[in-house]
Amino acid sequence: MQEYFNLDIENNFSLKSPQEIKNNEDSAILSSCYQNNKGYGDDQITIITPPLRCSKVRVWPGKNDKFSKCFIELETTDNEWRFTQFLLDLSDKCRYLITENSKKWFKYTFSATSMNDSYSNLFLQKNYKHNEPENIQIQLGKNLLNDLNKQVAKSYKNQYLVLRLVFKGVFISNGVFSEVWRADQIYKAKPIPYDSDESEINDEEYEDIGESISIKPNTSINNEKEIKTDQSGNKKVNFIDKQKDTEIKIEKLGDEICLNSKTVLENDTLHLKDNLTSNILENDSINILNKKKKIIRSNNRSRKW
């Protein structure tokens, strides 16, 4: 069995010379032949169709409550364009081979125009509207007919079917050329349920692109002073930062720690002279600290700044 979209019809397909059909001297069959890896052989084309909707089933009564013949019609839409193109390419190749070999096979030549008028394939001859599905007609093989009853035949209608098709060749009768296709297996296609569950999404699959957080400096910083006197008698004032939940911005790169050049690393120490008032110096120092410090909230998550 071959995949129809991988078949090389142009180079590997051919038709055998006409063989007369027993008990019917006016009819003949041009058997199909597809080249395999070992060269030309008697291999016929056997394919699996895509799921196609069955729009009609026609049966003919036979013996012992069996059917003697059954045709089913299947719809082909734009979604099945590769399958449709395969059927058209095969028909074009058959017409070309018949035209090229008509002198040798039939003792007279066929024109391309006459072949178009007298050649029939799987497609039903109807005038279709734009975007309307085109129907193809398939005949069931003997194996399927043996197991076919009225209930099974009715169950095919409006169902999406997958068929295994065999192309036997081109049948010739009274100057008319007809492709011979038979379905030897039928399967009912089941739709695949689409189930979307957002809980199955793993957040780790998404890249952390980081984020920038803009934080304004807090203008009201609660500072406390600590005054000490050194051995020379000079007073030394240290301002202690009491603001909660803040820290100096430190950027960590690998194992090294880089301190921002604009960050105040140590509390300013002011040496006061005895003739200056400590209150004036205290206010000036607070203003200097507020201008220099940049307070950035810490974050446990990796960020790109």
C-alpha positions as CSV (number, residue, x, y, z in Angstrom):
1,M,0.0,0.0,0.0
2,Q,1.3,3.5,-0.9
3,E,0.7,7.0,0.3
4,Y,-1.0,8.8,-2.5
5,F,0.8,12.1,-1.8
6,N,4.2,10.4,-2.2
7,L,3.4,8.6,-5.4
8,D,5.4,9.7,-8.5
9,I,2.7,9.3,-11.2
10,E,4.6,11.1,-13.9
11,N,7.6,8.9,-13.8
12,N,6.6,5.5,-12.2
13,F,3.1,4.8,-13.5
14,S,2.2,3.1,-16.7
15,L,-0.6,1.1,-18.4
16,K,-0.3,-2.4,-19.9
17,S,-1.5,-3.2,-23.4
18,P,-5.2,-4.0,-23.7
19,Q,-6.4,-7.4,-22.6
20,E,-9.8,-8.7,-23.9
21,I,-12.4,-9.5,-21.3
22,K,-13.9,-13.0,-21.5
23,N,-17.4,-13.3,-22.9
24,N,-17.2,-9.7,-24.1
25,E,-15.3,-9.2,-27.3
26,D,-16.0,-5.5,-27.5
27,S,-14.4,-4.8,-24.1
28,A,-10.9,-4.7,-22.8
29,I,-8.9,-3.6,-19.8
30,L,-5.7,-1.6,-19.6
31,S,-4.2,-2.8,-16.3
32,S,-2.4,-0.4,-14.2
33,C,1.3,-0.8,-13.3
34,Y,3.3,1.1,-10.8
35,Q,7.1,0.9,-10.6
36,N,8.5,-0.4,-7.3
37,N,12.1,-0.4,-6.0
38,K,13.0,-3.4,-8.2
39,G,11.6,-1.9,-11.4
40,Y,8.4,-2.3,-13.2
41,G,6.1,-5.0,-11.9
42,D,2.5,-6.0,-11.6
43,D,1.9,-3.8,-8.5
44,Q,-1.3,-1.9,-8.6
45,I,-1.9,1.4,-6.8
46,T,-3.4,0.9,-3.4
47,I,-4.1,3.9,-1.2
48,I,-5.9,5.0,1.9
49,T,-8.2,8.0,1.4
50,P,-8.5,10.9,3.9
51,P,-11.8,11.0,5.9
52,L,-14.6,11.9,3.5
53,R,-18.3,12.4,4.2
54,C,-20.6,9.9,2.6
55,S,-23.6,11.7,1.0
56,K,-25.3,8.8,-0.8
57,V,-25.4,5.0,-0.9
58,R,-26.9,3.1,-3.8
59,V,-27.3,-0.7,-3.9
60,W,-28.6,-3.3,-6.3
61,P,-30.3,-6.5,-5.1
62,G,-28.7,-9.9,-5.6
63,K,-29.2,-13.4,-4.5
64,N,-29.7,-14.8,-0.9
65,D,-30.5,-11.3,0.6
66,K,-27.2,-10.0,-0.7
67,F,-26.4,-7.1,-2.8
68,S,-24.9,-7.5,-6.3
69,K,-23.5,-4.0,-6.5
70,C,-23.0,-1.0,-4.3
71,F,-21.9,2.6,-5.0
72,I,-21.2,5.2,-2.4
73,E,-20.7,8.9,-3.0
74,L,-18.1,10.9,-1.1
75,E,-17.6,14.6,-0.8
76,T,-14.2,16.2,-1.4
77,T,-13.6,19.8,-0.2
78,D,-10.7,22.2,-0.4
79,N,-9.3,20.5,2.6
80,E,-8.6,17.4,0.6
81,W,-6.9,19.2,-2.2
82,R,-3.9,16.9,-2.2
83,F,-6.1,13.8,-2.7
84,T,-8.1,15.6,-5.4
85,Q,-4.9,16.6,-7.2
86,F,-3.6,13.0,-7.0
87,L,-6.8,11.7,-8.7
88,L,-6.6,14.4,-11.4
89,D,-2.9,13.7,-12.1
90,L,-3.6,10.0,-12.4
91,S,-6.4,10.7,-14.9
92,D,-4.2,13.0,-17.0
93,K,-1.4,10.4,-17.1
94,C,-3.9,7.7,-18.3
95,R,-5.2,9.9,-21.0
96,Y,-1.7,10.7,-22.2
97,L,-0.6,7.1,-22.3
98,I,-3.7,6.1,-24.2
99,T,-3.2,8.9,-26.7
100,E,0.5,8.1,-27.2
101,N,-0.1,4.3,-27.6
102,S,-3.4,4.4,-29.5
103,K,-1.8,3.6,-32.9
104,K,-0.1,0.5,-31.4
105,W,-2.9,-0.7,-29.3
106,F,-6.0,0.2,-31.4
107,K,-4.6,0.6,-34.9
108,Y,-5.8,4.2,-35.0
109,T,-5.0,7.4,-33.2
110,F,-7.0,9.3,-30.5
111,S,-6.9,13.1,-30.2
112,A,-6.6,14.8,-26.9
113,T,-10.1,16.4,-27.4
114,S,-11.8,13.0,-28.1
115,M,-10.1,11.6,-25.0
116,N,-11.6,14.3,-22.8
117,D,-15.1,13.7,-24.1
118,S,-14.9,9.9,-23.8
119,Y,-12.9,9.5,-20.6
120,S,-14.5,9.2,-17.1
121,N,-12.9,9.1,-13.7
122,L,-14.2,9.0,-10.1
123,F,-15.6,12.6,-10.2
124,L,-19.3,12.8,-11.0
125,Q,-20.1,15.1,-13.9
126,K,-22.1,17.9,-12.3
127,N,-22.0,21.7,-12.3
128,Y,-20.8,22.6,-8.9
129,K,-21.1,26.1,-7.4
130,H,-18.3,28.0,-5.8
131,N,-17.0,26.2,-2.6
132,E,-19.5,23.4,-3.1
133,P,-18.1,20.0,-2.4
134,E,-17.3,17.8,-5.4
135,N,-18.5,14.2,-5.2
136,I,-16.6,11.1,-6.2
137,Q,-18.2,7.7,-6.7
138,I,-16.7,4.5,-5.5
139,Q,-17.8,0.9,-6.1
140,L,-17.4,-1.6,-3.3
141,G,-15.4,-4.7,-3.9
142,K,-16.6,-8.3,-3.6
143,N,-15.3,-8.8,-0.1
144,L,-17.3,-5.8,1.2
145,L,-20.4,-6.9,-0.7
146,N,-20.3,-10.3,1.0
147,D,-20.7,-8.7,4.5
148,L,-23.0,-5.9,3.3
149,N,-26.6,-5.8,4.4
150,K,-29.3,-3.1,4.5
151,Q,-28.4,-2.0,8.0
152,V,-24.7,-1.6,7.3
153,A,-25.4,0.2,4.0
154,K,-27.7,2.7,5.8
155,S,-25.0,3.3,8.5
156,Y,-22.6,4.7,5.9
157,K,-24.7,7.7,5.0
158,N,-23.6,11.0,6.6
159,Q,-20.6,9.4,8.2
160,Y,-17.0,10.3,7.6
161,L,-15.4,7.2,6.0
162,V,-11.8,6.2,5.3
163,L,-11.5,3.8,2.4
164,R,-8.7,1.5,1.1
165,L,-8.9,1.9,-2.7
166,V,-7.3,-0.2,-5.4
167,F,-6.8,1.2,-8.9
168,K,-7.1,-1.7,-11.3
169,G,-6.8,0.2,-14.6
170,V,-8.9,1.7,-17.4
171,F,-11.9,-0.2,-18.8
172,I,-12.7,0.2,-22.5
173,S,-16.1,-0.5,-24.0
174,N,-17.7,0.9,-27.1
175,G,-15.2,3.7,-27.4
176,V,-15.6,4.8,-23.8
177,F,-12.7,4.8,-21.3
178,S,-13.6,4.4,-17.6
179,E,-11.3,4.2,-14.6
180,V,-11.8,1.1,-12.5
181,W,-11.5,1.7,-8.7
182,R,-12.6,-0.7,-6.0
183,A,-12.9,-0.2,-2.3
184,D,-11.9,-3.4,-0.4
185,Q,-11.9,-1.9,3.2
186,I,-14.0,0.8,4.9
187,Y,-13.4,2.4,8.3
188,K,-15.6,5.0,10.1
189,A,-13.5,8.0,11.1
190,K,-13.9,9.2,14.7
191,P,-13.3,12.9,15.5
192,I,-10.4,13.6,17.9
193,P,-11.7,15.4,21.0
194,Y,-10.1,18.7,21.7
195,D,-9.5,19.1,25.4
196,S,-7.9,22.2,26.7
197,D,-6.8,22.3,30.4
198,E,-5.0,25.4,31.5
199,S,-3.9,23.7,34.7
200,E,-1.5,21.6,32.6
201,I,0.5,24.7,31.6
202,N,3.9,24.8,33.4
203,D,5.1,28.3,34.3
204,E,8.7,27.1,34.1
205,E,8.3,26.9,30.3
206,Y,8.1,30.6,30.1
207,E,11.2,32.7,30.1
208,D,11.7,35.2,32.9
209,I,12.2,38.5,31.0
210,G,12.4,40.5,34.2
211,E,10.7,43.7,35.0
212,S,11.6,47.3,36.0
213,I,10.2,48.8,39.2
214,S,10.3,52.5,39.7
215,I,10.6,53.5,43.3
216,K,10.7,57.1,44.5
217,P,13.0,58.1,47.3
218,N,11.4,58.5,50.6
219,T,11.8,62.2,51.6
220,S,11.0,61.6,55.3
221,I,13.8,59.5,56.6
222,N,13.8,59.0,60.3
223,N,17.4,59.6,61.4
224,E,18.9,59.6,64.9
225,K,22.1,61.3,65.9
226,E,24.9,59.9,68.0
227,I,27.5,62.5,69.4
228,K,30.9,61.4,70.6
229,T,34.0,63.4,71.7
230,D,37.5,62.4,70.6
231,Q,40.7,62.8,72.5
232,S,41.3,66.3,70.9
233,G,38.1,67.5,72.3
234,N,36.4,67.7,68.9
235,K,32.8,66.5,68.7
236,K,31.9,63.7,66.2
237,V,28.2,63.4,65.1
238,N,27.0,60.0,63.5
239,F,23.5,59.9,61.9
240,I,21.9,56.4,62.2
241,D,19.3,55.5,59.5
242,K,16.1,54.1,61.1
243,Q,14.0,53.7,57.9
244,K,12.4,50.2,57.8
245,D,12.3,47.7,54.9
246,T,15.0,49.6,52.8
247,E,18.6,48.9,51.9
248,I,21.4,50.3,49.8
249,K,21.2,49.1,46.2
250,I,23.8,46.4,45.6
251,E,24.2,44.8,42.1
252,K,25.6,41.3,42.4
253,L,27.5,40.0,39.3
254,G,28.6,36.4,39.7
255,D,30.7,36.1,42.8
256,E,31.7,39.7,42.9
257,I,29.7,42.5,44.5
258,C,29.8,45.9,42.8
259,L,28.7,48.9,44.7
260,N,27.0,51.7,42.8
261,S,29.2,54.8,42.7
262,K,26.4,57.1,43.6
263,T,25.5,55.1,46.7
264,V,26.5,56.3,50.1
265,L,28.6,53.5,51.6
266,E,29.2,55.1,54.9
267,N,27.3,57.5,57.1
268,D,28.8,61.0,56.7
269,T,30.8,62.0,59.7
270,L,30.9,65.7,60.5
271,H,33.5,67.2,62.6
272,L,32.0,70.1,64.5
273,K,33.7,73.0,65.8
274,D,32.8,74.3,69.2
275,N,31.6,77.7,67.8
276,L,29.0,76.2,65.4
277,T,25.5,75.2,66.5
278,S,24.8,71.4,66.1
279,N,21.2,72.0,64.9
280,I,22.2,73.8,61.7
281,L,24.8,71.2,60.8
282,E,22.3,68.4,61.6
283,N,19.8,69.8,59.1
284,D,22.4,70.4,56.4
285,S,23.7,66.8,56.8
286,I,20.2,65.4,56.4
287,N,19.7,67.2,53.1
288,I,23.0,66.0,51.8
289,L,22.1,62.4,52.6
290,N,18.7,62.6,51.0
291,K,20.2,63.9,47.7
292,K,22.9,61.2,47.5
293,K,21.0,58.1,48.6
294,K,18.9,56.0,46.1
295,I,16.8,53.6,48.0
296,I,15.8,50.5,45.9
297,R,13.5,47.9,47.3
298,S,15.1,44.4,47.3
299,N,13.5,41.6,45.4
300,N,14.2,37.9,45.7
301,R,13.5,37.3,42.0
302,S,16.1,37.8,39.2
303,R,15.5,41.1,37.4
304,K,16.9,42.9,34.4
305,W,17.4,46.5,35.1
